[in-house]
Amino acid sequence: MRRYKRLDKRDILEALNELRNAFLAAKDGNEVDKIMDGLLTHDEKLRIGRRILIAGWLTSGFGIEEIVRQLKVGKNTVMHVSRRLEKYKECFDLIAKRQKIVEKEYQNKKYRLVGGSQLVFKRKEYTGFKRKDVKK
């Protein structure tokens, strides 16, 4: 935040509102990818994704040392995410809730049963449905 000391509160809120509007403009995962590709560098996307992974591991009860070893991140990063998790628990709850919805819809739509009406054991056929295809 030191870098943006010269900005007043109105300028900061305007920038954050624009960011929020950009992400809310997406209808599905494909559009989210396009928006993220346009706004964020590869490094920024990885940092955000890794923080979400760390928060998931922390809420699952894994220890700091184990997370450092398994995810190959620094202790400071884990502690930073831990503090953010304590302060903004609802944020990570919303992310986890959305992940469950996406996973459930993906599991329901990734395969369809194919076969005649007389066939008792129908075979599964992959539909080509991806997690990105889940609607908002």
C-alpha positions as CSV (number, residue, x, y, z in Angstrom):
1,M,0.0,0.0,0.0
2,R,3.0,2.3,0.4
3,R,3.2,2.6,-3.3
4,Y,-0.2,4.2,-3.4
5,K,0.1,6.7,-0.6
6,R,-0.5,9.6,-3.0
7,L,-3.9,8.3,-3.9
8,D,-6.9,9.5,-1.9
9,K,-9.7,7.2,-0.7
10,R,-12.0,8.0,-3.6
11,D,-9.3,7.0,-6.1
12,I,-8.7,3.7,-4.3
13,L,-12.4,2.9,-4.1
14,E,-12.9,3.7,-7.7
15,A,-10.1,1.3,-8.7
16,L,-11.5,-1.5,-6.5
17,N,-15.0,-1.1,-7.8
18,E,-13.6,-1.4,-11.4
19,L,-11.9,-4.6,-10.4
20,R,-15.1,-6.0,-8.9
21,N,-17.1,-5.0,-11.9
22,A,-14.6,-6.7,-14.2
23,F,-14.9,-10.1,-12.4
24,L,-18.7,-9.8,-12.1
25,A,-19.0,-9.3,-15.8
26,A,-18.1,-13.0,-16.4
27,K,-20.8,-15.5,-17.1
28,D,-18.8,-18.7,-16.8
29,G,-15.2,-19.9,-16.3
30,N,-14.2,-19.2,-19.9
31,E,-15.0,-15.6,-19.5
32,V,-13.3,-15.5,-16.1
33,D,-10.1,-16.9,-17.8
34,K,-10.3,-14.2,-20.5
35,I,-10.6,-11.5,-17.9
36,M,-7.8,-12.9,-15.7
37,D,-5.5,-13.2,-18.7
38,G,-6.2,-9.6,-19.6
39,L,-5.7,-8.2,-16.1
40,L,-3.3,-10.4,-14.3
41,T,0.2,-11.7,-15.1
42,H,0.9,-15.4,-14.9
43,D,2.8,-14.8,-11.6
44,E,-0.1,-12.9,-10.0
45,K,-2.6,-15.6,-11.0
46,L,-0.3,-18.2,-9.4
47,R,0.1,-16.2,-6.2
48,I,-3.6,-15.9,-5.8
49,G,-4.3,-19.5,-6.6
50,R,-1.6,-20.7,-4.2
51,R,-3.0,-18.5,-1.4
52,I,-6.4,-20.1,-1.9
53,L,-4.8,-23.6,-1.8
54,I,-3.0,-22.7,1.4
55,A,-6.2,-21.5,3.0
56,G,-7.9,-24.7,2.0
57,W,-5.2,-26.8,3.7
58,L,-5.3,-24.6,6.8
59,T,-9.1,-25.0,7.1
60,S,-8.6,-28.8,6.7
61,G,-6.4,-28.9,9.7
62,F,-3.0,-29.3,8.2
63,G,0.0,-27.9,10.1
64,I,2.1,-25.1,8.9
65,E,5.3,-27.2,8.5
66,E,3.4,-29.8,6.5
67,I,1.9,-27.1,4.2
68,V,5.4,-25.6,3.7
69,R,6.8,-29.1,2.7
70,Q,3.9,-30.2,0.5
71,L,3.1,-27.0,-1.3
72,K,6.7,-25.8,-1.4
73,V,5.9,-22.3,0.0
74,G,7.6,-20.2,2.6
75,K,6.5,-20.1,6.2
76,N,5.9,-16.4,5.9
77,T,3.4,-17.0,3.1
78,V,1.5,-19.6,5.2
79,M,1.5,-17.2,8.1
80,H,0.2,-14.4,5.9
81,V,-2.6,-16.5,4.6
82,S,-3.4,-17.7,8.1
83,R,-3.8,-14.2,9.4
84,R,-6.0,-13.3,6.4
85,L,-8.0,-16.4,7.0
86,E,-8.7,-15.3,10.6
87,K,-9.5,-11.8,9.6
88,Y,-11.6,-12.6,6.5
89,K,-13.1,-16.0,7.2
90,E,-16.2,-15.3,5.1
91,C,-14.1,-14.7,2.0
92,F,-12.7,-18.2,2.1
93,D,-16.0,-19.7,3.1
94,L,-17.5,-18.2,-0.1
95,I,-14.7,-19.6,-2.2
96,A,-15.2,-23.1,-0.7
97,K,-18.9,-22.9,-1.2
98,R,-18.5,-22.0,-4.9
99,Q,-15.9,-24.8,-5.3
100,K,-18.4,-27.3,-4.0
101,I,-21.2,-26.1,-6.4
102,V,-18.8,-26.2,-9.4
103,E,-17.5,-29.6,-8.5
104,K,-21.1,-31.0,-8.0
105,E,-22.3,-29.7,-11.3
106,Y,-19.2,-30.9,-13.1
107,Q,-19.6,-34.4,-11.6
108,N,-23.2,-34.5,-12.8
109,K,-22.6,-33.3,-16.3
110,K,-19.2,-34.8,-17.3
111,Y,-20.6,-38.2,-18.2
112,R,-23.9,-39.3,-19.6
113,L,-25.3,-42.8,-19.7
114,V,-25.7,-44.2,-23.2
115,G,-27.6,-47.3,-24.3
116,G,-31.0,-48.5,-25.3
117,S,-34.0,-48.7,-23.0
118,Q,-33.6,-52.5,-22.7
119,L,-30.0,-52.2,-21.6
120,V,-29.6,-52.6,-17.9
121,F,-26.0,-51.5,-17.5
122,K,-25.6,-48.4,-19.7
123,R,-22.1,-47.3,-20.6
124,K,-20.7,-43.9,-19.6
125,E,-19.7,-41.5,-22.3
126,Y,-17.7,-38.4,-21.7
127,T,-19.6,-35.2,-22.7
128,G,-16.7,-32.8,-23.0
129,F,-18.1,-30.7,-20.2
130,K,-15.4,-28.8,-18.3
131,R,-15.3,-27.0,-15.0
132,K,-15.0,-23.8,-17.0
133,D,-18.4,-24.5,-18.5
134,V,-20.2,-24.2,-15.2
135,K,-22.4,-21.1,-15.3
136,K,-22.3,-18.3,-12.7
